[in-house]
Amino acid sequence: MSESFYRFLGMLGVLVLLTFRPVHAQPAEIAPGDYTGHRLDDAVLVVEGENATARISFYRPEMLRVEWLPADVASADTSFAVIRTPDYTPTIRDTDEALYLRTAELTATVHKSPLRVTIADDRGRSLLSEMERPLLVTDSTRTVQFAADSTMAVYGTGERGGSFNLQGRAFDVYNTQHYGYSEAPATMKINVPLAVTTGGFALFMDEVDRGRFDIGASTSGRFAYTSEYGAVSYVVIATDDIREQLRHYTWLTGRQPMPPKWALGYIQSKYGYRTEAQARGVVDTLREKGFPVDAVVLDLHWFEHMGDLDWNRDDWPTPFEMMDDLSDRGVQTVAITETYISGPSDLFQPAIDDGHVGTHPDGSAYRLPDWWSCPDGCPALLADMTRPETRDWWWEKHPPFMGDSVAVGDSTKGAMAGLWTDLGEPEKHPDDMEHHLGPAPVIHNAYDLLWAETLYRGLRETRPNQRVFNLTRSGSAGIQRYGTVHWSGDVARSFTGLAQQPSLMLQAGLSGLPLYGSDIGGYLGDAKSPELMVRWMQHGALSPTMRPHGVDNLPTEPWHFGAQAESIMRDYVRLRYRLMPYLYTLAYEAHASGLPLARPLFFADPEDPALQEASEAYLMGDALLVAPVMKEGARSVDIPLPEGEWMDWWTGEVTSGGRMITADAPLDRMPMYQKAGTIVPMRPVRSHTAAQPADTLDLRVVPEVGRTAADASFRLYEDDGSTMNYTRGDYALTNITQTFRADGDTGVLRLTMSPAAGSYDGFPDERTVRASLHRVASVPSEVSVGNRTLTERASTSDVLARGGFHYDGDTGVLTVQVRLSTTTAHAIVARGVSLR
């Protein structure tokens, strides 16, 4: 890592220690008072008050930053999350009553008596107004408080249990692990103080110390945030659309890099595979039983003592040969690490001697007693990931055990492909523990972000053209830019535990964390339930990531739950692989625009208030609606179906939305719908994602029907799936469009594919396109591509074997297969058809 980067961290440490300190004893609730003057400091408007200073700046016309500095705080806190500089200059007008800061998108009014800031949009609509006492400072807290619309819906703030709409709730913002939860608690292990709203704005509190949101809980219409240290900084994003709020927020804090494609495949895990033979054996069985698999995860048993960053060769005699063999089969190896160093570890004493651990206030190493990874109890240390030298020391231990000496070029062949970073809340973190950048309550929420940054920078330097995979339990604002993948923690094996997962996943996505999943089947519990495992696996197959995991008193592998359950689970794993082009394109959308893969139902119809509370069903992208079955014994699900037409994925039946429906849900079926007017790309299933053929593309097309029917479209993203070449423009985008134009009693149904924009190593010059066009009411008089008239076949299987087309009158599906160039435009045209 560069010397300049560590110089920056050193300066950051001094700044944080100066500014992140408790406020000295003062009278209760001192407010800023009245305006006393202002000045322009480059792009920052500095407004002085009697008891506090406000610093106001703009990143973009719709995005401003306000920093409140209490009287005894000399400078604003350095941001861990923000990577942009506020350098946009608004027009400023000074009057006796106020300062007016205007852009094309908003007006910020700095009232002079009392000093406070109010924000309105470009139409003059009030969005967020600091109250007359906007900043309340006591001897132990500072609270910024606003007046806001009490009827607006509020989402995000990280991983948040309880009601989906956060209006009317109050909760702490402090990363906290809960072991074996069923009902998800309000405060969990991922806290991102970003609130996206239906009120025309998003509010990002740029804070990492211990805090608390009060969103109309104590007083209706009052939106407050309380923290403990330093200045209080917030960013307001003024735009109505929550999609746009996320786009701006992820521009501000960094977007998710493209994951390796294997990260979207099936990942087999448990606590844990205890030997090399077990790890090899589980992959063998998955392959024998027809389950695609892309990775296997190794829990604590790959090392001897927590804190060791080296293989236990007694149980893992040939780890690099094992990783090489698995890689040859398309299966990547991921292993757990923790920054707690237990007493028996070889790193325990060196960590103390070299000052790499959290300390007591007197500077002595902080030994945590009775650490749980030692059967008979032992002390443990916490590596100080806020200290540059410690970050360097910690990273240098990784390349040897990861096998980077045998990794070559763009390949992880023979090396560990990813890391699992656990306990990073940090799980046990006493308030009196001191770190390089401050005491525990100051740096606690930023700890996992700094750990993730350490690994990301190290991996990018060691493997400059390989993508990063870091499965991490905790996190805070901005961590997504370091290639992290999150999960919901140590959930109980219960239907109640399962029922928490969709809402947690959606809140994470609405907090800028698009790659999120759960321990499929549940982590902890004694009851073995094939039904629960099936229902959780169905949900996991249509989640951003798919990974069974749990304590090994019960199995996590699909074949331990009976033949029927195994067959159903295999079908859903294979469905996920069929959908891989769609899912991978959604990952690109997250990288390019900050949109989550899993989206709330109100994205499909923002005007429907009933959808603002809905979180049990959700969208994957814009085309698919998923309704997991989360009650034991249930064989139907009630779904608040958004406006529009939706086709049952399994039966082809079309249902009108804008109402509550009841969907059948036998054990082998999770209700799933494709929105009319959409196209879903798919591929044939293979044993792993890299084996799926790039020269074959299946398109599931569901036209919209009616006078106002819109065209359907999809922009397909493709790249090599593993390297960083996409950052240099090595990827392909293909626009796919479906239209229907009536001509008398029938019409022309057209499916158009544009020439691919761009290319990459391995992109095919031509490919087989297999289109399934639904809702066709009559056999076409002709199907053609360019000047070629396609041959009508007797069956769909005949089409797949020889090309041409077939119309199935019972299902209303027109199947077409044709070989097409990827570098020129093509249109599949069916004439003389009608739609139903």
C-alpha positions in Angstrom: 0.0 0.0 0.0 1.3 3.5 -0.8 3.2 5.6 1.6 1.0 8.5 0.8 -2.1 6.5 1.8 -0.6 5.8 5.2 0.4 9.4 5.7 -3.2 10.3 5.1 -4.3 7.7 7.7 -1.9 9.2 10.2 -3.2 12.7 9.7 -6.7 11.3 9.9 -5.9 9.7 13.2 -4.7 13.1 14.6 -7.8 14.8 13.3 -10.2 12.2 14.7 -8.6 12.2 18.1 -8.9 16.0 18.2 -12.5 16.2 17.0 -14.1 12.9 18.2 -14.1 13.7 21.8 -16.8 14.0 24.4 -18.2 17.4 24.9 -17.2 18.9 28.3 -19.8 19.6 30.9 -22.2 22.3 29.7 -25.7 23.4 30.7 -28.4 21.2 29.3 -29.3 21.5 25.6 -27.4 24.5 24.3 -28.7 25.6 20.9 -26.8 27.5 18.2 -28.6 30.8 19.1 -28.7 33.7 16.6 -26.6 34.4 13.6 -23.4 36.5 14.2 -21.8 36.5 10.7 -20.7 34.5 7.7 -17.9 34.0 5.3 -17.2 32.0 2.1 -14.3 29.6 2.6 -13.7 28.3 -1.0 -16.9 26.4 -1.8 -18.0 26.3 1.9 -20.3 28.9 3.4 -19.3 29.2 7.1 -22.1 30.7 9.2 -21.3 31.7 12.8 -23.9 31.5 15.6 -23.7 32.5 19.2 -23.0 28.9 20.3 -22.3 26.9 17.2 -21.0 27.2 13.6 -22.7 25.8 10.5 -20.7 24.9 7.4 -22.8 24.5 4.3 -21.5 23.1 1.0 -22.9 21.4 -2.2 -21.8 18.3 -4.0 -24.3 18.7 -6.8 -27.3 20.9 -7.4 -29.5 18.4 -5.6 -27.1 17.5 -2.8 -25.9 19.7 0.0 -23.9 19.1 3.2 -24.4 20.7 6.5 -21.9 20.5 9.3 -22.8 21.7 12.8 -19.8 22.5 15.0 -20.6 23.0 18.7 -18.6 25.8 20.3 -15.8 23.6 21.7 -15.3 21.7 18.4 -12.6 23.3 16.2 -13.2 21.5 12.9 -15.6 19.1 11.2 -15.0 15.4 11.6 -13.3 13.5 8.8 -15.7 11.3 6.8 -15.1 7.5 6.6 -17.9 7.1 4.1 -17.8 10.0 1.6 -15.3 9.9 -1.3 -16.4 13.1 -3.1 -15.5 16.8 -2.5 -18.3 19.4 -2.2 -17.2 21.8 -4.9 -20.5 23.0 -6.5 -21.2 26.7 -5.9 -24.8 27.9 -5.6 -26.0 31.4 -5.9 -26.1 33.2 -2.5 -28.3 36.1 -1.6 -28.0 37.9 1.8 -30.9 39.6 3.4 -31.6 40.9 7.0 -33.6 37.7 7.7 -31.7 35.0 6.0 -29.1 33.7 3.5 -30.6 32.0 0.5 -28.5 29.4 -1.3 -30.1 28.4 -4.6 -29.4 25.8 -7.3 -31.6 24.6 -10.1 -32.9 21.8 -7.8 -33.3 23.2 -4.4 -33.1 26.3 -2.1 -31.4 26.2 1.3 -32.4 29.0 3.5 -30.2 29.9 6.5 -32.4 31.7 8.9 -30.6 34.2 11.1 -32.8 34.4 14.2 -32.6 31.7 15.4 -29.8 30.3 13.3 -31.2 27.2 11.4 -31.3 25.7 7.9 -34.5 24.8 5.9 -34.5 23.1 2.6 -37.1 23.3 -0.2 -37.2 21.8 -3.7 -37.2 23.7 -7.0 -40.9 24.1 -6.7 -40.7 25.7 -3.3 -42.1 22.6 -1.5 -40.6 22.3 2.0 -38.6 19.1 2.3 -36.7 19.2 5.5 -36.5 22.0 8.0 -34.3 22.3 11.0 -36.3 23.1 14.1 -36.0 26.4 15.9 -33.4 24.7 18.1 -31.7 22.7 15.4 -28.7 21.5 17.3 -29.1 20.5 21.0 -25.7 20.0 22.8 -25.4 18.5 26.2 -22.5 17.2 28.2 -22.8 13.8 26.6 -24.8 14.1 23.3 -25.6 16.3 20.4 -28.9 16.1 18.6 -29.8 17.6 15.2 -33.6 17.8 14.8 -35.9 18.5 11.8 -39.5 19.1 11.1 -40.6 16.7 8.3 -43.7 15.3 6.8 -45.1 12.7 9.3 -47.0 10.9 6.5 -43.9 10.1 4.4 -42.5 6.6 4.4 -38.9 6.1 5.5 -36.6 3.1 4.6 -33.0 2.1 4.8 -30.6 2.9 7.7 -28.9 -0.5 7.2 -30.1 -3.9 8.4 -33.3 -3.1 10.4 -35.7 -5.5 12.1 -39.3 -4.6 12.8 -41.8 -2.7 10.5 -40.5 -2.1 7.0 -41.6 1.6 7.0 -39.5 3.2 9.7 -41.9 6.2 10.2 -42.8 6.4 13.9 -39.8 4.4 15.1 -36.7 5.1 17.1 -33.6 2.9 17.2 -29.9 2.9 18.0 -27.2 3.0 15.3 -24.5 0.9 16.7 -23.4 -2.4 15.1 -24.6 -5.2 17.3 -24.5 -9.0 16.7 -27.5 -11.1 17.9 -26.8 -14.8 18.2 -29.7 -17.1 17.2 -32.4 -14.4 16.7 -35.9 -15.3 15.5 -37.6 -11.9 15.6 -35.1 -9.5 14.1 -34.2 -6.8 16.6 -34.3 -3.1 15.7 -30.5 -2.7 15.9 -28.4 -5.2 14.2 -24.9 -5.5 12.9 -25.1 -3.3 9.8 -25.9 0.3 10.4 -25.9 2.8 7.6 -27.4 6.2 8.7 -29.0 6.8 5.3 -32.8 7.3 5.3 -34.4 7.2 1.9 -38.0 8.6 1.9 -41.1 9.2 -0.1 -40.9 12.9 1.0 -38.8 14.1 -1.8 -35.4 13.7 -0.1 -32.9 11.3 1.4 -31.0 12.2 4.6 -27.5 10.8 5.2 -26.1 11.3 8.6 -22.3 11.2 8.0 -21.6 9.8 11.4 -19.8 6.7 12.6 -19.9 7.1 16.4 -22.7 5.6 18.4 -26.0 7.3 17.4 -29.8 7.1 17.5 -32.6 7.8 15.0 -35.9 9.2 16.2 -38.3 9.2 13.2 -41.4 10.6 14.6 -41.4 8.2 17.6 -41.2 10.8 20.4 -43.1 13.5 18.5 -45.0 13.2 15.3 -43.3 15.1 12.5 -39.9 15.3 14.3 -37.0 13.7 12.6 -33.9 13.6 14.9 -30.5 12.1 15.1 -28.4 11.9 18.2 -24.7 11.2 18.5 -22.0 11.5 21.1 -18.9 13.0 19.7 -17.5 15.9 17.7 -19.4 17.7 15.0 -22.7 16.6 13.5 -22.7 16.3 9.7 -25.5 15.4 7.3 -26.2 15.4 3.6 -29.6 16.0 2.0 -30.3 14.6 -1.4 -33.3 16.4 -2.9 -35.1 14.2 -5.4 -38.5 12.5 -5.3 -37.5 9.1 -6.8 -35.9 6.7 -4.3 -34.0 5.1 -7.1 -32.4 8.5 -7.8 -31.8 9.0 -4.1 -29.8 5.7 -4.1 -28.0 6.7 -7.3 -26.8 10.0 -5.7 -25.9 8.4 -2.4 -23.8 5.6 -4.0 -22.1 8.2 -6.1 -21.2 10.0 -2.9 -20.0 7.0 -1.0 -18.9 4.6 -3.8 -20.6 1.9 -5.7 -20.4 -1.9 -5.5 -17.7 -3.2 -7.9 -18.7 -6.0 -10.2 -18.6 -9.2 -8.3 -16.9 -12.3 -9.7 -19.8 -14.1 -11.5 -19.2 -17.2 -9.3 -20.4 -15.1 -6.3 -23.9 -15.2 -7.8 -23.9 -19.0 -8.0 -24.7 -21.6 -5.4 -22.2 -21.4 -2.5 -22.1 -24.4 -0.1 -21.2 -23.6 3.5 -21.6 -24.8 7.1 -19.9 -24.5 10.5 -18.1 -26.4 9.5 -16.1 -28.7 7.2 -13.4 -30.0 9.6 -11.0 -31.6 7.1 -9.8 -31.4 3.6 -11.5 -34.7 2.9 -14.9 -33.4 4.0 -14.6 -30.3 1.8 -13.6 -32.3 -1.2 -16.4 -34.8 -0.4 -19.2 -32.3 -0.3 -18.2 -31.0 -3.7 -18.1 -34.5 -5.1 -21.6 -35.2 -3.8 -23.1 -32.0 -5.1 -21.7 -32.8 -8.5 -23.0 -36.4 -8.4 -26.5 -35.3 -7.4 -26.7 -32.7 -10.2 -26.4 -29.5 -8.1 -24.5 -26.7 -9.8 -22.0 -25.2 -7.3 -19.5 -22.4 -7.6 -17.9 -22.2 -4.2 -17.3 -23.9 -0.9 -16.8 -22.0 2.4 -14.5 -23.1 5.2 -15.3 -22.0 8.7 -13.1 -22.0 11.8 -11.6 -25.5 11.3 -9.2 -24.6 8.6 -6.8 -23.1 11.2 -5.9 -24.3 14.7 -6.5 -21.3 16.8 -8.5 -18.1 16.2 -6.0 -15.5 15.1 -3.9 -18.0 13.2 -3.6 -17.0 9.5 -2.2 -20.4 8.5 -3.5 -23.8 7.6 -3.8 -26.6 10.1 -1.9 -29.2 8.1 -3.0 -32.1 10.3 -6.5 -31.7 9.0 -5.7 -29.9 5.7 -2.5 -31.6 4.5 -2.6 -30.3 0.9 -4.7 -27.1 0.9 -3.2 -25.6 -2.3 -3.6 -28.8 -4.2 -7.2 -29.0 -2.9 -7.9 -25.4 -4.1 -6.3 -26.2 -7.4 -8.4 -29.3 -7.9 -11.6 -27.6 -6.9 -10.8 -24.6 -9.2 -10.3 -27.1 -12.1 -13.9 -28.2 -11.4 -15.2 -24.6 -11.3 -15.5 -24.5 -7.5 -13.8 -21.6 -5.7 -12.6 -21.7 -2.1 -13.6 -19.1 0.5 -12.2 -19.2 4.1 -13.1 -17.3 7.3 -10.9 -14.9 9.1 -11.4 -12.9 12.3 -9.4 -10.0 13.7 -9.6 -11.4 17.3 -6.4 -13.1 18.2 -6.8 -15.9 20.9 -4.2 -16.7 23.5 -2.9 -19.9 21.9 -2.3 -18.2 18.6 1.3 -17.7 17.4 0.3 -14.1 16.7 -0.9 -13.3 20.2 2.4 -12.1 21.8 3.8 -10.5 18.6 0.6 -8.5 18.3 1.1 -7.1 21.8 4.8 -6.5 21.4 4.3 -4.5 18.2 1.3 -2.5 19.4 -1.2 -4.0 17.0 -4.1 -4.3 19.4 -6.7 -2.3 21.2 -5.6 -1.1 24.6 -6.7 0.1 28.0 -6.6 3.8 28.5 -3.2 3.4 30.2 -1.8 1.9 26.9 -1.6 -1.7 28.0 -3.0 -4.4 25.7 -6.7 -5.1 26.3 -7.1 -8.8 27.0 -10.7 -9.9 26.5 -11.3 -12.7 29.1 -12.9 -16.2 28.5 -12.9 -16.0 24.7 -15.4 -18.4 23.2 -13.2 -20.1 20.6 -11.1 -21.7 23.3 -12.9 -24.8 24.8 -11.4 -24.0 28.3 -11.4 -20.3 28.0 -8.6 -18.0 27.1 -7.9 -14.3 26.6 -8.2 -12.7 23.2 -7.0 -9.5 21.6 -8.6 -7.3 19.0 -6.4 -6.1 16.2 -6.5 -2.3 15.8 -7.6 -1.9 12.2 -7.6 1.9 12.6 -3.8 1.8 12.9 -1.9 1.9 9.5 0.9 -0.3 10.7 -1.5 -2.9 12.0 -3.4 -2.9 8.7 -0.2 -3.5 6.9 0.9 -6.2 9.3 -2.4 -8.0 9.1 -2.6 -7.9 5.3 0.9 -9.3 4.9 -0.2 -12.5 6.6 -2.8 -13.2 3.8 -0.9 -14.0 0.6 0.9 -17.1 2.0 -2.3 -18.9 3.2 -4.3 -17.7 0.3 -1.9 -19.3 -2.1 -0.9 -16.3 -4.1 2.4 -17.7 -4.9 0.7 -20.2 -7.2 -1.9 -17.8 -8.6 -1.1 -16.7 -12.1 -2.2 -13.7 -14.1 -5.9 -13.2 -14.3 -6.7 -16.6 -12.6 -7.3 -17.6 -9.0 -6.5 -21.2 -10.0 -4.7 -22.9 -7.2 -5.4 -20.0 -4.8 -8.2 -19.0 -2.4 -10.7 -16.9 -4.4 -12.4 -15.0 -1.6 -12.5 -14.3 2.1 -15.1 -14.4 4.8 -14.6 -11.7 7.4 -16.5 -12.4 10.6 -17.1 -10.8 14.0 -16.3 -7.3 12.5 -19.0 -5.3 14.4 -16.7 -5.8 16.4 -18.6 -8.5 18.3 -17.0 -7.8 21.7 -15.9 -4.2 22.0 -15.8 -2.6 25.5 -16.4 1.1 25.6 -13.1 1.7 27.4 -11.0 0.0 24.7 -8.8 2.6 22.9 -7.6 2.6 19.3 -5.3 4.6 17.1 -8.3 6.7 15.9 -10.1 7.0 19.2 -12.1 5.1 21.8 -14.4 2.2 20.9 -17.7 4.1 20.7 -16.0 6.5 18.1 -14.6 3.9 15.7 -16.9 0.9 16.4 -19.1 1.3 13.4 -16.2 2.1 11.1 -14.1 -0.9 12.1 -15.4 -3.4 9.5 -15.2 -0.8 6.8 -11.5 -0.2 7.6 -10.9 -4.0 7.6 -12.7 -4.4 4.3 -10.6 -1.5 2.9 -7.4 -3.2 4.1 -8.3 -6.4 2.3 -9.6 -4.7 -0.8 -6.4 -2.7 -1.3 -4.2 -5.7 -0.5 -6.0 -8.0 -2.9 -6.0 -5.4 -5.6 -2.3 -4.9 -5.3 -1.5 -8.6 -5.1 -4.1 -9.6 -7.7 -4.4 -6.4 -9.8 -6.7 -7.9 -12.4 -8.9 -10.1 -10.2 -12.2 -9.1 -8.5 -12.6 -9.1 -4.8 -15.0 -11.2 -2.8 -15.4 -10.4 0.9 -18.3 -12.1 2.6 -18.7 -9.9 5.7 -21.2 -9.8 8.6 -21.0 -6.2 9.6 -20.6 -2.8 7.9 -21.3 0.9 7.7 -21.8 3.5 5.0 -19.4 3.2 2.1 -18.3 -0.4 2.7 -20.0 -1.5 -0.5 -17.2 0.1 -2.6 -14.7 -2.6 -1.2 -16.4 -5.6 -2.9 -18.3 -6.8 0.2 -21.2 -9.3 0.2 -23.4 -9.2 3.3 -25.7 -11.7 5.1 -28.2 -11.4 7.9 -26.1 -13.1 10.6 -26.8 -16.0 13.0 -30.5 -16.4 12.5 -32.5 -19.2 14.2 -33.7 -22.3 12.3 -37.4 -21.3 12.3 -40.1 -20.0 10.1 -40.1 -16.9 12.2 -36.4 -16.5 11.4 -37.1 -17.0 7.7 -39.9 -14.5 7.8 -37.5 -11.7 8.8 -35.2 -12.2 5.8 -37.0 -10.3 2.9 -37.4 -7.1 4.9 -33.8 -7.2 6.1 -32.6 -7.8 2.5 -34.7 -4.9 1.2 -33.6 -2.5 3.9 -29.9 -3.4 3.1 -30.5 -2.7 -0.6 -32.1 0.6 0.2 -29.0 1.4 2.2 -26.6 1.0 -0.7 -25.7 -2.7 0.0 -27.0 -4.6 -3.1 -25.4 -8.0 -2.5 -27.1 -9.5 0.6 -28.4 -12.9 1.6 -29.0 -15.2 4.6 -27.9 -18.4 6.2 -30.2 -20.6 4.1 -32.0 -23.1 6.5 -31.1 -21.0 9.5 -27.8 -20.9 11.5 -28.8 -22.2 15.0 -31.4 -24.7 16.3 -32.1 -28.3 16.9 -35.2 -29.0 14.8 -34.6 -30.6 11.4 -37.4 -29.5 9.1 -37.4 -30.5 5.4 -40.2 -28.0 4.8 -38.3 -25.1 6.3 -35.2 -26.0 4.3 -37.1 -26.1 1.1 -38.9 -22.8 1.7 -35.7 -21.1 2.7 -33.9 -22.5 -0.3 -36.6 -21.2 -2.6 -36.2 -17.7 -1.2 -32.5 -18.0 -1.4 -32.6 -18.9 -5.1 -34.3 -15.6 -5.8 -32.1 -13.5 -3.6 -29.0 -11.6 -4.5 -26.8 -14.4 -3.1 -27.4 -18.0 -2.4 -25.6 -19.8 0.5 -26.8 -22.5 2.9 -25.1 -22.3 6.3 -25.5 -23.4 9.9 -24.0 -25.1 12.9 -23.2 -28.7 12.0 -25.3 -30.3 14.7 -27.7 -30.3 11.7 -26.7 -30.6 8.0 -26.9 -27.8 5.5 -26.5 -30.0 2.4 -29.7 -30.6 0.4 -29.5 -34.4 0.3 -30.0 -34.7 4.1 -33.7 -33.7 4.0 -35.3 -36.5 2.1 -35.7 -37.3 -1.6 -38.6 -35.0 -2.2 -36.9 -32.0 -0.5 -33.7 -32.7 -2.3 -35.4 -32.8 -5.7 -37.2 -29.5 -5.1 -34.1 -27.8 -3.9 -32.1 -29.0 -6.9 -34.8 -27.5 -9.2 -34.5 -24.1 -7.5 -30.7 -24.1 -7.6 -30.9 -24.9 -11.3 -33.5 -22.2 -11.8 -31.1 -19.7 -10.4 -28.4 -20.8 -12.9 -31.0 -20.5 -15.7 -31.6 -16.9 -14.6 -27.8 -16.1 -14.4 -27.7 -13.6 -17.3 -30.6 -11.7 -15.7 -29.0 -11.7 -12.2 -25.6 -10.7 -13.6 -27.2 -7.8 -15.4 -28.8 -6.7 -12.2 -25.4 -6.8 -10.5 -24.2 -4.5 -13.3 -27.1 -2.1 -12.6 -26.0 -2.0 -8.9 -22.4 -1.2 -10.0 -23.5 1.4 -12.5 -26.3 3.1 -10.7 -26.6 1.9 -7.1 -29.9 0.1 -7.6 -30.3 -3.0 -5.5 -30.9 -6.4 -7.1 -33.8 -7.1 -4.7 -36.3 -4.2 -4.8 -39.5 -3.4 -2.8 -42.8 -3.7 -4.4 -43.4 0.0 -4.4 -40.7 0.3 -7.0 -43.3 -1.1 -9.4 -46.0 1.4 -8.4 -44.8 4.2 -6.2 -48.2 5.8 -6.1 -49.9 2.8 -4.3 -49.7 3.5 -0.5 -50.5 -0.1 0.3 -47.2 -1.1 -1.1 -45.2 1.2 1.1 -45.6 -1.3 4.0 -45.1 -4.4 1.9 -41.9 -6.4 2.4 -42.9 -10.1 2.4 -42.9 -10.2 -1.4 -40.4 -8.3 -3.4 -39.0 -7.7 -6.9 -35.9 -9.1 -8.4 -35.0 -6.4 -10.8 -38.0 -4.9 -12.5 -39.3 -8.0 -14.3 -39.7 -10.6 -11.6 -41.9 -10.6 -8.5 -41.1 -13.2 -5.8 -43.4 -14.2 -2.9 -41.6 -16.6 -0.5 -43.6 -19.0 1.6 -42.7 -18.2 5.2 -45.4 -19.9 7.3 -45.2 -23.5 8.3 -47.7 -25.7 6.5 -48.8 -22.8 4.2 -49.9 -23.8 0.7 -50.9 -20.3 -0.4 -49.6 -16.8 -0.1 -51.4 -13.5 -0.1 -49.6 -11.0 -2.4 -50.3 -7.2 -2.8 -49.8 -7.3 -6.5 -48.7 -3.9 -8.0 -50.5 -2.3 -10.8 -50.2 -3.9 -14.3 -50.4 -7.4 -15.6 -48.3 -10.2 -14.1 -47.8 -13.7 -15.6 -47.5 -16.6 -13.2 -44.0 -18.1 -13.9 -45.2 -21.6 -13.4 -48.7 -21.7 -15.1 -48.6 -18.9 -17.6 -51.8 -17.4 -16.2 -52.0 -13.6 -16.4 -53.3 -11.7 -13.4 -54.2 -8.0 -13.2 -52.6 -6.1 -10.3 -53.5 -3.2 -8.2 -55.1 -5.6 -5.7 -54.4 -8.3 -3.2 -54.4 -11.8 -4.6 -54.0 -15.3 -3.2 -51.4 -17.5 -5.0 -51.2 -21.3 -4.8 -48.0 -22.5 -3.2 -47.6 -26.3 -3.0 -44.3 -27.3 -1.4 -42.6 -27.4 -4.8 -43.7 -24.0 -5.8 -42.8 -20.5 -4.6 -45.1 -18.0 -6.2 -43.3 -16.0 -8.8 -44.5 -13.7 -11.5 -43.0 -12.0 -14.6 -44.4 -8.5 -15.3 -46.1 -8.1 -18.7 -44.0 -6.0 -20.9 -40.6 -7.4 -19.8 -37.9 -9.7 -21.2 -35.9 -12.1 -19.0 -32.7 -13.5 -20.4 -31.6 -17.0 -19.4 -28.9 -19.6 -20.2 -28.7 -23.4 -20.1 -27.7 -24.9 -16.7 -24.2 -26.2 -16.3 -22.2 -27.4 -13.3 -20.9 -23.9 -12.6 -21.3 -20.3 -13.9 -18.1 -20.3 -16.0 -19.3 -23.4 -17.9 -22.5 -21.8 -19.0 -22.3 -21.1 -22.8 -21.9 -17.5 -23.8 -23.0 -18.5 -27.3 -26.5 -19.5 -26.2 -29.1 -17.1 -25.0 -32.7 -17.8 -24.0 -35.3 -15.0 -23.9 -38.5 -15.3 -22.0 -40.8 -12.5 -23.5 -44.1 -11.6 -21.9 -45.8 -8.9 -24.1 -48.1 -6.3 -22.6 -51.6 -6.5 -24.2 -54.1 -3.7 -24.7 -54.5 -0.3 -26.4 -51.9 1.3 -24.1 -49.5 -1.6 -24.3 -45.9 -0.5 -24.1 -42.9 -2.1 -25.8 -40.8 -4.4 -23.7 -37.0 -4.0 -23.5 -34.0 -5.3 -21.7 -30.3 -4.2 -21.8 -28.2 -7.3 -21.4 -24.8 -6.9 -19.7 -22.0 -9.4 -20.3 -18.3 -9.5 -19.5 -15.6 -12.2 -18.8 -17.0 -12.7 -15.2 -13.7 -12.6 -13.4 -11.2 -9.9 -14.3 -11.1 -6.1 -13.8 -11.1 -5.6 -17.5 -14.7 -4.3 -17.4 -13.3 -1.1 -15.7 -11.4 -0.5 -18.9 -14.4 -0.9 -21.1 -14.2 -4.6 -21.9 -17.8 -5.6 -21.7 -20.8 -5.8 -24.1 -24.3 -4.3 -23.8 -27.0 -5.6 -26.1 -30.4 -3.9 -26.3 -33.3 -6.4 -26.7 -36.8 -5.0 -27.6 -40.2 -6.5 -28.2 -43.0 -4.7 -30.1 -46.4 -5.6 -31.3 -48.2 -3.6 -34.0 -51.8 -4.4 -34.8 -52.8 -4.8 -38.5 -56.5 -5.5 -38.7 -57.5 -8.6 -36.7 -53.9 -9.7 -36.3 -50.5 -7.9 -36.2 -46.8 -8.2 -36.2 -44.8 -9.3 -33.2 -41.2 -8.3 -33.4 -38.2 -9.2 -31.2 -35.1 -7.0 -32.0 -31.6 -7.4 -30.9 -29.2 -4.6 -31.4 -25.5 -5.0 -32.3 -23.6 -5.5 -29.1 -22.0 -2.3 -27.9 -18.5 -3.3 -26.9 -16.8 -6.6 -26.5 -14.5 -8.6 -24.2 -12.2 -11.6 -24.3 -14.4 -14.6 -24.9 -17.4 -12.7 -26.3 -18.9 -14.9 -29.1 -19.2 -13.6 -32.7 -22.5 -15.4 -33.0 -24.9 -17.2 -30.8 -28.0 -19.3 -30.7 -31.0 -17.3 -29.6 -34.0 -19.2 -28.2 -37.0 -17.0 -27.7 -40.2 -18.0 -25.9 -42.8 -15.5 -26.8 -45.8 -15.8 -24.5 -49.5 -14.6 -24.8 -49.6 -15.5 -28.5 -53.2 -16.3 -29.4 -52.8 -17.7 -32.9 -50.3 -19.5 -35.1 -48.3 -17.0 -37.1 -48.6 -16.9 -40.8 -44.8 -16.5 -41.1 -41.8 -16.2 -38.8 -38.7 -14.7 -40.4 -35.3 -13.2 -39.5 -34.2 -10.7 -42.1 -34.7 -12.4 -45.5 -34.9 -15.8 -44.0 -38.2 -17.5 -43.5 -38.0 -20.0 -40.6 -39.3 -23.5 -40.8 -42.3 -24.5 -38.7 -41.6 -27.5 -36.5 -43.9 -30.1 -35.0 -42.8 -29.5 -31.4 -40.7 -27.3 -29.1 -38.2 -30.0 -28.7 -37.8 -30.2 -32.4 -37.2 -26.5 -32.5 -34.4 -26.8 -29.9 -32.9 -29.6 -31.9 -33.0 -28.1 -35.4 -34.0 -24.5 -35.2 -37.1 -22.8 -36.7 -40.3 -22.1 -34.8 -43.3 -23.9 -33.1 -46.5 -22.5 -31.8 -48.2 -24.3 -28.8 -51.9 -23.3 -28.8 -52.5 -24.8 -25.4 -49.9 -22.6 -23.7 -49.9 -19.6 -26.1 -46.1 -19.8 -26.4 -44.3 -19.2 -29.7 -40.8 -20.8 -29.5 -38.2 -19.6 -32.0 -34.6 -20.7 -32.3 -32.1 -19.1 -34.7 -28.3 -18.6 -34.9 -27.4 -14.9 -35.0 -24.4 -12.7 -35.3 -23.7 -10.5 -32.2 -22.2 -7.7 -34.2 -25.2 -6.8 -36.3 -28.9 -6.0 -35.7 -31.5 -8.7 -36.1 -35.2 -8.9 -35.8 -37.3 -12.0 -35.3 -40.7 -11.2 -36.9 -43.9 -13.2 -36.4 -46.6 -12.0 -38.8 -50.4 -12.7 -38.6 -50.5 -13.2 -34.9 -52.7 -11.9 -32.2 -52.1 -11.6 -28.4 -54.2 -12.7 -25.5 
